[in-house]
């Protein structure tokens, strides 16, 4: 638990529904897609760059967790 959790905003009902939807997508994602998301996230931590950010979004899209048309 963080020291200042009281500073976090209170989630709206739609926020928790979206998290439930994302969790279901993650459970249904192919193991290779999950691995690609993990690899892209790790690469982003090592080297923050436009390419590493794009790679993570691409991996999330392939796993069904991101839809660029909804930006």
Secondary structure, 3 states (H helix, E strand, C coil): CCCCHHHCCCCCHHHHHHHHHHHHHHHHCCHHHHHHHHHHHHHHHHCCCHHHHHHHHHHHHHCCCCCHHHC
